[in-house]
Amino acid sequence: MLKTALTEALGCRVPIIQTAMGWVATPELVAATSNAGAFGFLAAAVMTPAETGATIARLRDLTPHRFGVNFHSFQPGAAEIVDLIIANKDRVGAVSFGRGPDAKMIARFKDAGILCIPTVGAVKHAQKMAELGCDMVTVQGGEGGGHTGSVPTTVLLPQVLDAVKIPVVAAGGFADGRGLAAALAYGAAGIAMGTRFLMTRESPVPQVTKDRYVKAGTEQILVSTKVDGIPQRMVRTPLLDRIEASGKIGMWLRAVESGLAMKKQTGASFADLYRAAKGMTGHGGLSLPQAMMAASAPMLIQRAVVGGDPDNGLMATGVVGGRIKDLPSCQDLIDSIMAEAGTRLSALSALQEG
């Protein structure tokens, strides 16, 4: 057992967060994570309000522990989703998000007793979130999966620790107890992991796609700017190869195709999708074309992680995925991380005693 600001604030038994990966962080995975002692986030950013309500209700039945919900304020139905989260404040312990919520929305969560733990990839963004009243911040270094920056975790983490007074959670490159011990040594309150939880027994990703993740080495993991115009780290697939070889017209065609698929799945109107993309342009420096592609690109990820078609889909991953070669249960994973972290921390303590 390790007692940190993260375990104290969230009420979990170990200082580990399971991040909210779209279509992967389902009630089953979040419950398995929370039941194993960590803190899981439900991925509501790819859900409609109706789906969010149903999945929160299911998650409440699957675990007696508190859990988190991830969303972004530009998705269709965001206001209703915020209401649903607050209506479940007895079980929702925290919200996570990237960009969007303002001080008023953050204050609303805080008044409900729900912690705000945004994920950021730059010092200035961590400072901004602290100024807005967030309780904690997850800092993802360049090793992280999906949209990522260029500053490694080993550089970004100490920079943010020096820049803010709120607890900091380390993300990007973590998968085992050695990483947890290292993050705690830096001064972090714990670690957040996405890829490692994606590659577990309870992850809903189809086996054919899991097998591709297991087989992928670090040399098969690359960062692309062609998917939506901003850097994303992914496993190399035939679709990603085609995207890398395409020009601007091809990128727009994919954006339109994915946008139509998202419209069909979510029931959002074209105006809703446009407003979501337009809202994203004011955060993170995205142009409207980039934002439109960013808003629709998740449908390409869905093909692999939901449809079981990795050849024609995208497989987001952290670079750490290149060294993960097993699919344990969440309980076995947490147990092994805590045992290894204890060994490493004891070894460090012994060095000091000597």
C-alpha positions in Angstrom: 0.0 0.0 0.0 1.3 3.5 -0.9 -0.4 6.5 0.6 -0.1 9.6 -1.6 -2.1 12.8 -2.4 -3.8 10.8 -5.2 -5.0 7.9 -3.0 -6.1 10.4 -0.3 -8.1 12.5 -2.7 -9.7 9.8 -4.8 -10.1 7.1 -2.1 -8.4 4.4 -4.1 -6.0 1.9 -2.6 -3.1 2.4 -5.0 -1.8 5.6 -6.8 -2.6 4.5 -10.3 -5.2 6.0 -12.7 -6.6 4.2 -15.7 -7.1 6.8 -18.4 -10.3 7.2 -20.4 -9.5 5.7 -23.8 -12.4 6.1 -26.3 -14.4 2.9 -26.7 -11.9 1.1 -24.5 -12.6 2.5 -21.0 -16.0 0.8 -20.8 -17.8 0.0 -17.5 -16.3 -3.4 -17.4 -12.7 -2.2 -17.7 -13.3 0.7 -15.3 -14.9 -1.6 -12.8 -12.1 -4.1 -13.0 -9.6 -1.3 -12.5 -11.4 0.1 -9.5 -12.0 -3.3 -8.0 -8.3 -4.0 -8.2 -7.5 -0.9 -6.2 -6.7 1.8 -8.8 -9.0 4.6 -10.1 -10.7 4.2 -13.4 -12.1 6.8 -15.8 -15.1 6.1 -18.0 -14.7 7.3 -21.6 -17.8 9.5 -22.1 -16.2 11.8 -24.6 -17.3 9.4 -27.4 -20.8 8.9 -26.0 -24.2 10.6 -26.4 -26.0 11.7 -23.2 -28.2 8.7 -23.3 -25.3 6.3 -23.6 -23.5 8.2 -20.8 -26.4 7.8 -18.5 -26.8 4.1 -19.3 -23.0 3.3 -18.9 -22.8 5.2 -15.6 -25.8 3.2 -14.3 -24.1 0.0 -15.4 -20.8 0.9 -13.9 -22.5 1.7 -10.5 -23.7 -1.9 -10.5 -20.3 -3.4 -11.3 -18.2 -1.8 -8.6 -18.8 -0.4 -5.1 -16.0 2.0 -5.5 -16.0 5.6 -6.8 -14.9 6.2 -10.4 -14.2 9.0 -12.8 -15.8 10.2 -16.0 -14.0 11.8 -19.0 -15.7 14.2 -21.4 -15.0 17.3 -23.4 -17.1 20.4 -23.5 -17.4 20.6 -27.3 -19.0 17.2 -27.8 -22.6 17.1 -28.8 -24.8 17.0 -25.7 -22.0 18.1 -23.4 -24.3 20.2 -21.1 -26.5 17.1 -20.6 -23.5 15.0 -19.8 -22.3 17.4 -17.2 -25.7 17.3 -15.6 -25.6 13.5 -15.6 -22.2 13.5 -14.0 -23.3 15.8 -11.2 -26.5 13.8 -10.7 -24.2 10.8 -9.9 -21.9 12.8 -7.6 -22.3 10.1 -4.9 -20.3 7.7 -7.1 -18.4 9.9 -9.5 -15.3 11.1 -7.7 -13.6 13.0 -10.5 -13.8 14.2 -14.0 -11.0 14.4 -16.6 -10.8 16.4 -19.7 -8.3 17.9 -22.2 -9.5 21.4 -23.2 -12.7 23.2 -22.8 -14.2 23.6 -19.3 -14.0 27.2 -17.9 -13.7 28.4 -14.3 -17.5 28.4 -14.0 -17.9 24.7 -15.0 -14.9 23.7 -12.8 -16.5 25.5 -9.9 -19.7 23.6 -10.5 -18.0 20.3 -10.3 -16.1 21.4 -7.1 -19.3 22.5 -5.5 -20.7 19.0 -6.1 -17.6 17.4 -4.5 -16.2 16.1 -7.8 -12.5 16.6 -8.4 -11.2 18.1 -11.6 -8.2 16.3 -13.0 -7.4 17.5 -16.5 -4.7 16.0 -18.7 -2.1 18.4 -20.2 1.0 18.2 -22.2 2.7 21.5 -21.5 3.7 23.6 -18.5 1.6 26.6 -19.5 -1.5 24.4 -19.7 -0.8 22.9 -16.3 -0.5 26.4 -14.9 -3.7 27.5 -16.6 -5.6 24.5 -15.1 -4.3 25.3 -11.7 -5.4 28.9 -12.0 -8.9 27.8 -13.0 -9.2 25.8 -9.8 -8.5 22.3 -10.8 -7.6 19.9 -7.9 -4.9 17.9 -9.6 -3.4 17.6 -13.1 -2.2 14.6 -15.1 0.9 15.5 -17.2 1.4 13.4 -20.3 4.9 13.5 -21.8 5.7 12.8 -25.4 5.9 9.1 -24.9 2.1 9.0 -24.5 -0.4 7.5 -27.0 -2.8 9.3 -29.2 -2.3 13.1 -29.4 1.1 13.8 -27.9 3.7 16.5 -27.5 7.4 16.5 -28.1 8.7 16.9 -24.5 9.6 13.6 -22.8 8.0 12.8 -19.5 11.4 12.9 -17.7 11.7 16.6 -18.7 8.1 17.7 -18.6 7.2 16.1 -15.2 9.8 18.0 -13.1 9.0 21.2 -15.0 5.3 21.0 -14.1 6.1 19.9 -10.5 8.1 23.1 -10.1 5.4 25.2 -11.8 2.2 24.3 -9.9 1.3 23.7 -6.2 -1.5 21.1 -6.9 -0.8 17.3 -7.0 0.7 16.1 -10.3 0.0 12.6 -11.8 2.6 11.4 -14.3 1.6 9.9 -17.6 3.4 8.8 -20.8 5.7 5.8 -20.7 4.4 4.0 -17.6 3.6 0.3 -17.4 5.1 -1.3 -14.4 6.3 -0.9 -10.8 9.7 0.6 -11.8 7.8 3.4 -13.5 5.6 4.0 -10.5 8.6 4.2 -8.2 10.4 6.6 -10.5 7.4 8.9 -10.7 7.0 9.0 -7.0 10.8 9.7 -6.7 10.2 12.7 -9.0 7.5 14.0 -6.6 4.4 12.9 -8.5 1.3 11.7 -6.6 1.0 8.6 -8.8 0.9 7.5 -12.4 -1.8 7.3 -15.2 -1.7 4.5 -17.8 -3.7 4.0 -20.9 -1.9 1.5 -23.2 -1.1 -0.8 -20.3 -4.8 -1.1 -19.3 -5.8 -1.4 -23.0 -3.6 -4.5 -23.0 -5.4 -6.4 -20.3 -7.9 -9.3 -20.1 -10.8 -7.0 -19.3 -10.2 -4.6 -22.1 -13.0 -4.8 -24.6 -10.7 -4.5 -27.6 -11.2 -7.5 -29.9 -8.6 -10.3 -29.7 -7.4 -9.8 -33.2 -6.5 -6.2 -32.4 -5.0 -7.1 -29.0 -2.8 -9.6 -30.8 -1.5 -6.8 -33.1 -0.7 -4.6 -30.1 1.2 -7.5 -28.5 3.2 -8.1 -31.6 4.1 -4.5 -32.3 7.6 -3.5 -31.3 8.8 0.0 -30.6 10.1 0.3 -34.2 6.5 -0.2 -35.4 5.2 2.7 -33.3 5.3 6.1 -34.9 4.0 9.7 -34.7 1.9 10.9 -37.6 0.7 14.4 -38.3 -1.4 13.3 -41.3 -4.5 11.9 -39.4 -5.7 15.3 -38.3 -2.8 17.7 -38.8 -1.5 17.4 -35.2 0.9 14.7 -33.8 -0.6 11.4 -32.9 1.3 8.3 -31.8 0.0 5.0 -33.2 0.9 1.5 -34.2 1.8 1.2 -37.9 -1.1 -0.3 -39.8 -2.0 -0.5 -43.5 -4.4 2.3 -43.1 -1.8 4.5 -41.4 0.6 3.8 -44.2 -2.0 5.0 -46.7 -2.7 8.1 -44.6 1.0 8.8 -44.5 1.3 8.6 -48.3 -1.8 10.8 -48.9 -2.1 14.5 -49.6 -4.4 17.2 -48.3 -7.4 16.0 -50.4 -7.1 12.6 -49.0 -7.1 14.0 -45.5 -10.3 15.9 -46.2 -12.0 12.9 -47.7 -11.3 10.9 -44.6 -12.6 13.7 -42.4 -15.8 13.8 -44.4 -16.2 10.0 -44.3 -15.5 9.8 -40.6 -17.8 12.8 -39.9 -20.7 11.0 -41.7 -20.0 7.9 -39.6 -20.0 9.9 -36.4 -23.2 11.6 -37.4 -24.8 8.3 -37.9 -23.6 6.8 -34.7 -24.3 9.8 -32.4 -27.3 11.2 -34.0 -25.7 14.6 -34.1 -26.6 17.0 -36.8 -24.0 18.5 -39.2 -24.4 21.8 -37.3 -23.6 20.0 -34.1 -20.4 18.5 -35.6 -19.4 21.9 -37.0 -19.9 23.6 -33.7 -17.9 20.9 -32.0 -15.0 21.4 -34.4 -15.4 25.2 -34.3 -15.2 25.2 -30.5 -11.9 23.3 -30.6 -10.3 25.9 -32.7 -10.1 28.3 -29.7 -8.1 25.8 -27.7 -4.7 24.3 -28.6 -4.2 26.5 -31.7 -6.1 24.2 -34.1 -7.2 25.5 -37.5 -10.8 24.7 -38.5 -9.7 21.9 -41.0 -7.5 20.3 -38.2 -10.4 20.6 -35.7 -12.8 19.0 -38.2 -10.5 16.1 -38.7 -9.7 15.8 -35.0 -13.4 15.6 -34.3 -14.0 12.8 -36.8 -10.7 10.8 -36.5 -11.9 8.8 -33.6 -14.2 6.8 -36.0 -11.0 5.5 -37.6 -9.8 4.3 -34.2 -13.2 2.7 -33.6 -12.7 0.4 -36.6 -9.7 -1.2 -34.9 -10.6 -1.2 -31.2 -14.4 -1.9 -31.6 -14.8 -3.4 -35.1 -11.7 -5.6 -34.9 -10.4 -4.4 -38.2 -6.8 -3.2 -37.5 -5.8 -3.2 -41.2 -8.4 -0.5 -41.9 -8.4 1.3 -38.6 -6.0 3.2 -36.4 -4.4 1.9 -33.2 -3.4 4.6 -30.8 -0.7 3.6 -28.4 2.0 4.9 -26.1 5.6 4.0 -27.1 5.7 1.8 -24.0 3.3 -0.5 -25.9 6.3 -1.8 -27.8 7.6 -3.6 -24.8 4.3 -5.0 -23.5 4.0 -8.6 -24.4 1.2 -10.0 -22.2 -2.5 -9.5 -21.4 -2.9 -9.9 -17.6 -6.1 -9.3 -15.7 -6.4 -5.9 -14.1 -6.0 -7.4 -10.6 -2.8 -9.3 -11.6 -1.4 -6.1 -13.3 -2.0 -3.9 -10.2 -0.6 -6.6 -7.9 2.6 -6.9 -10.0 3.0 -3.2 -10.2 2.7 -2.7 -6.5 5.0 -5.6 -5.7 7.7 -4.3 -8.0 7.3 -0.7 -6.9 7.7 -1.8 -3.3 10.9 -3.7 -4.2 12.4 -0.7 -6.0 11.4 1.8 -3.2 12.9 -0.5 -0.6 16.1 -0.8 -2.6 16.3 3.0 -2.7 15.7 3.3 1.0 18.5 0.7 1.6 20.9 2.9 -0.4 20.1 5.8 1.9 20.5 3.8 5.0 23.9 2.5 3.8 
